[in-house]
Amino acid sequence: MISSPEQQAVDNAIVSRRSIRAFLPTPVAREDIERLLEVAARAPSGTNTQPWKVYVLTGDKKQDLSARILAAHADPALAATHTEEYAYYPREWKSPYIDRRRKVGWDLYALLGLTRENKRGMSAQHGRNYEFFGAPVGLMFTIDRVMEQGSWLDYGMFLQNIMVAARGRGLDTCPQAAFTQYHRIIREVLELPDNEMVVCGMSLGYADPGRVENTLLTERAPASSFVKFVD
């Protein structure tokens, strides 16, 4: 089958999407961010509820949030007082999920020259999440607490739309559940109303091609391993 230019463009935007962990300081124009989010908002949602809300952080506000979270992250006793509002990962891991989790972690650390013994180095690398990996734009996503599981599924499609639309514009992203641990700090800095719950964060900008961590290409299981055709 010969693919059309439109198909090639969409496929390329999807398959070229990666979690970028080092960004250039090159700014992203506000009008480009606004248009990207308008496009992403065409994501489907049950009965058109559109459960997403986005906070776009740049400049001093982004730096303030990063500094406050990093201060908590650097103090193990203080970090332990910050816990997630919802369970992103399973409470009990099993294969193949734990195997994939471990592999991507160690593949990244290997690229960075970090060994299992270098706990300080691994913590510092994890802390780069809270600097948005140097990206000029940080996105923070919230959802109204009244919304249920279906709306969270809708939210995932919205997030994917952002990342694919970003690739179509030559931009890169990194979706980050790491922020959820520090939702209390995020709430205070962004002055979130009580009904809003932090879903995740995301870095947005241009990938730094000279950074080794951006060469990480995670594996995907072949479709034959998770697809069953039923005639």
MOMOUR-V737166 format. One record per residue. N is the residue number from 0. PSI is psi as a letter, one per 40 degrees, with the letter a starting at -180 (* if undefined). OMEGA is omega in whole degrees, 0 to 359 (999 if undefined). D_CENTER is the distance of its C-alpha to the mean C-alpha in Angstrom with 1 decimal. Layout:
n:N psi:PSI omega:OMEGA d_center:D_CENTER
n:N psi:PSI omega:OMEGA d_center:D_CENTER
This chain:
n:0 psi:h omega:178 d_center:34.0
n:1 psi:h omega:182 d_center:33.5
n:2 psi:i omega:179 d_center:30.2
n:3 psi:i omega:176 d_center:30.2
n:4 psi:d omega:179 d_center:28.5
n:5 psi:d omega:179 d_center:26.3
n:6 psi:d omega:180 d_center:25.3
n:7 psi:d omega:181 d_center:24.7
n:8 psi:d omega:180 d_center:22.5
n:9 psi:d omega:180 d_center:20.3
n:10 psi:d omega:181 d_center:20.2
n:11 psi:d omega:179 d_center:19.5
n:12 psi:d omega:181 d_center:16.5
n:13 psi:d omega:186 d_center:15.1
n:14 psi:e omega:178 d_center:16.2
n:15 psi:e omega:177 d_center:15.3
n:16 psi:h omega:175 d_center:11.6
n:17 psi:i omega:174 d_center:10.1
n:18 psi:h omega:183 d_center:7.3
n:19 psi:h omega:185 d_center:9.3
n:20 psi:e omega:172 d_center:10.2
n:21 psi:h omega:185 d_center:13.1
n:22 psi:i omega:170 d_center:13.7
n:23 psi:i omega:179 d_center:17.1
n:24 psi:e omega:182 d_center:18.3
n:25 psi:h omega:182 d_center:19.3
n:26 psi:i omega:175 d_center:18.9
n:27 psi:h omega:184 d_center:17.6
n:28 psi:i omega:181 d_center:20.2
n:29 psi:d omega:181 d_center:19.8
n:30 psi:d omega:177 d_center:21.5
n:31 psi:d omega:178 d_center:19.0
n:32 psi:d omega:180 d_center:16.1
n:33 psi:d omega:181 d_center:18.3
n:34 psi:d omega:178 d_center:19.3
n:35 psi:d omega:181 d_center:15.9
n:36 psi:d omega:175 d_center:15.1
n:37 psi:d omega:178 d_center:18.6
n:38 psi:d omega:182 d_center:18.2
n:39 psi:d omega:182 d_center:14.9
n:40 psi:e omega:172 d_center:17.0
n:41 psi:e omega:176 d_center:19.3
n:42 psi:i omega:178 d_center:17.2
n:43 psi:i omega:173 d_center:19.6
n:44 psi:i omega:183 d_center:20.0
n:45 psi:h omega:184 d_center:22.9
n:46 psi:f omega:176 d_center:25.9
n:47 psi:f omega:181 d_center:23.8
n:48 psi:d omega:178 d_center:22.5
n:49 psi:g omega:191 d_center:19.3
n:50 psi:e omega:187 d_center:17.7
n:51 psi:i omega:170 d_center:14.8
n:52 psi:h omega:188 d_center:15.1
n:53 psi:h omega:172 d_center:13.1
n:54 psi:h omega:181 d_center:13.9
n:55 psi:h omega:184 d_center:13.8
n:56 psi:h omega:173 d_center:14.4
n:57 psi:i omega:172 d_center:16.5
n:58 psi:b omega:187 d_center:19.5
n:59 psi:d omega:182 d_center:21.0
n:60 psi:d omega:178 d_center:18.9
n:61 psi:d omega:180 d_center:15.7
n:62 psi:d omega:179 d_center:17.9
n:63 psi:d omega:178 d_center:19.5
n:64 psi:d omega:180 d_center:16.4
n:65 psi:d omega:182 d_center:15.3
n:66 psi:d omega:183 d_center:18.9
n:67 psi:d omega:178 d_center:19.4
n:68 psi:d omega:180 d_center:16.5
n:69 psi:d omega:178 d_center:17.5
n:70 psi:d omega:178 d_center:21.0
n:71 psi:d omega:181 d_center:20.3
n:72 psi:d omega:184 d_center:18.2
n:73 psi:e omega:182 d_center:21.2
n:74 psi:h omega:185 d_center:23.7
n:75 psi:d omega:180 d_center:23.5
n:76 psi:d omega:179 d_center:25.8
n:77 psi:d omega:180 d_center:23.9
n:78 psi:d omega:181 d_center:20.4
n:79 psi:e omega:179 d_center:22.2
n:80 psi:e omega:179 d_center:23.0
n:81 psi:h omega:181 d_center:19.4
n:82 psi:i omega:182 d_center:18.1
n:83 psi:i omega:176 d_center:15.6
n:84 psi:d omega:179 d_center:17.0
n:85 psi:i omega:182 d_center:16.0
n:86 psi:h omega:177 d_center:15.8
n:87 psi:d omega:182 d_center:12.5
n:88 psi:i omega:178 d_center:14.3
n:89 psi:i omega:178 d_center:18.0
n:90 psi:d omega:177 d_center:20.6
n:91 psi:h omega:183 d_center:22.6
n:92 psi:i omega:173 d_center:21.3
n:93 psi:i omega:179 d_center:23.3
n:94 psi:i omega:7 d_center:23.6
n:95 psi:e omega:188 d_center:22.0
n:96 psi:d omega:179 d_center:18.7
n:97 psi:d omega:179 d_center:19.5
n:98 psi:d omega:179 d_center:20.7
n:99 psi:d omega:179 d_center:17.6
n:100 psi:d omega:181 d_center:15.6
n:101 psi:d omega:184 d_center:18.2
n:102 psi:d omega:182 d_center:18.6
n:103 psi:d omega:178 d_center:15.1
n:104 psi:d omega:182 d_center:15.4
n:105 psi:d omega:175 d_center:18.9
n:106 psi:d omega:179 d_center:18.4
n:107 psi:d omega:181 d_center:16.0
n:108 psi:d omega:178 d_center:18.4
n:109 psi:d omega:178 d_center:21.3
n:110 psi:d omega:182 d_center:20.2
n:111 psi:e omega:180 d_center:20.0
n:112 psi:f omega:180 d_center:23.4
n:113 psi:h omega:179 d_center:22.3
n:114 psi:i omega:180 d_center:24.5
n:115 psi:d omega:183 d_center:24.5
n:116 psi:e omega:185 d_center:26.9
n:117 psi:g omega:182 d_center:24.9
n:118 psi:d omega:180 d_center:23.2
n:119 psi:d omega:179 d_center:23.0
n:120 psi:d omega:179 d_center:21.3
n:121 psi:d omega:178 d_center:18.6
n:122 psi:d omega:179 d_center:18.1
n:123 psi:d omega:178 d_center:18.0
n:124 psi:d omega:177 d_center:15.4
n:125 psi:d omega:180 d_center:13.2
n:126 psi:d omega:179 d_center:14.2
n:127 psi:d omega:172 d_center:12.8
n:128 psi:d omega:189 d_center:9.3
n:129 psi:e omega:171 d_center:11.4
n:130 psi:e omega:184 d_center:12.7
n:131 psi:f omega:177 d_center:9.5
n:132 psi:f omega:178 d_center:11.0
n:133 psi:e omega:180 d_center:13.8
n:134 psi:i omega:179 d_center:12.2
n:135 psi:e omega:183 d_center:14.7
n:136 psi:h omega:173 d_center:12.4
n:137 psi:h omega:177 d_center:10.0
n:138 psi:h omega:176 d_center:9.0
n:139 psi:h omega:186 d_center:9.5
n:140 psi:h omega:177 d_center:10.1
n:141 psi:i omega:178 d_center:13.2
n:142 psi:i omega:177 d_center:15.6
n:143 psi:h omega:185 d_center:19.3
n:144 psi:e omega:180 d_center:20.5
n:145 psi:e omega:184 d_center:23.2
n:146 psi:i omega:184 d_center:20.9
n:147 psi:a omega:190 d_center:21.0
n:148 psi:d omega:180 d_center:19.2
n:149 psi:d omega:180 d_center:19.8
n:150 psi:d omega:176 d_center:17.9
n:151 psi:d omega:174 d_center:14.8
n:152 psi:d omega:177 d_center:15.3
n:153 psi:d omega:182 d_center:15.8
n:154 psi:d omega:179 d_center:12.6
n:155 psi:d omega:178 d_center:10.7
n:156 psi:d omega:176 d_center:13.0
n:157 psi:d omega:179 d_center:12.2
n:158 psi:d omega:178 d_center:8.4
n:159 psi:d omega:177 d_center:9.7
n:160 psi:d omega:178 d_center:12.4
n:161 psi:d omega:184 d_center:10.5
n:162 psi:d omega:179 d_center:9.0
n:163 psi:d omega:178 d_center:12.6
n:164 psi:d omega:177 d_center:14.4
n:165 psi:d omega:180 d_center:12.8
n:166 psi:d omega:178 d_center:14.1
n:167 psi:e omega:179 d_center:17.3
n:168 psi:e omega:181 d_center:17.7
n:169 psi:e omega:179 d_center:17.2
n:170 psi:i omega:180 d_center:13.9
n:171 psi:i omega:184 d_center:10.8
n:172 psi:i omega:168 d_center:7.0
n:173 psi:h omega:175 d_center:4.2
n:174 psi:h omega:190 d_center:0.7
n:175 psi:h omega:173 d_center:3.2
n:176 psi:e omega:181 d_center:6.2
n:177 psi:d omega:182 d_center:8.4
n:178 psi:d omega:187 d_center:9.2
n:179 psi:d omega:179 d_center:11.0
n:180 psi:d omega:186 d_center:13.8
n:181 psi:f omega:182 d_center:14.8
n:182 psi:d omega:180 d_center:14.9
n:183 psi:d omega:177 d_center:18.6
n:184 psi:d omega:179 d_center:18.0
n:185 psi:d omega:180 d_center:15.5
n:186 psi:d omega:182 d_center:18.1
n:187 psi:d omega:183 d_center:20.8
n:188 psi:d omega:183 d_center:19.4
n:189 psi:e omega:181 d_center:18.3
n:190 psi:f omega:181 d_center:21.4
n:191 psi:i omega:174 d_center:19.8
n:192 psi:i omega:185 d_center:22.5
n:193 psi:d omega:184 d_center:23.1
n:194 psi:e omega:182 d_center:22.3
n:195 psi:h omega:180 d_center:18.6
n:196 psi:h omega:180 d_center:16.1
n:197 psi:h omega:178 d_center:12.6
n:198 psi:d omega:179 d_center:10.1
n:199 psi:i omega:173 d_center:6.7
n:200 psi:i omega:177 d_center:5.6
n:201 psi:h omega:174 d_center:4.2
n:202 psi:i omega:182 d_center:6.7
n:203 psi:h omega:179 d_center:9.3
n:204 psi:a omega:181 d_center:12.5
n:205 psi:h omega:181 d_center:14.7
n:206 psi:i omega:173 d_center:14.2
n:207 psi:h omega:185 d_center:17.0
n:208 psi:e omega:182 d_center:19.1
n:209 psi:e omega:183 d_center:21.1
n:210 psi:h omega:187 d_center:18.6
n:211 psi:d omega:181 d_center:19.1
n:212 psi:d omega:180 d_center:15.6
n:213 psi:e omega:175 d_center:14.7
n:214 psi:e omega:181 d_center:17.4
n:215 psi:h omega:176 d_center:15.6
n:216 psi:h omega:184 d_center:15.8
n:217 psi:i omega:181 d_center:14.9
n:218 psi:i omega:173 d_center:17.7
n:219 psi:h omega:177 d_center:17.9
n:220 psi:i omega:178 d_center:20.8
n:221 psi:i omega:182 d_center:23.4
n:222 psi:d omega:182 d_center:23.9
n:223 psi:e omega:182 d_center:27.2
n:224 psi:e omega:182 d_center:25.7
n:225 psi:e omega:182 d_center:24.1
n:226 psi:h omega:174 d_center:26.1
n:227 psi:h omega:178 d_center:29.6
n:228 psi:h omega:182 d_center:31.8
n:229 psi:h omega:182 d_center:34.3
n:230 psi:* omega:999 d_center:37.4
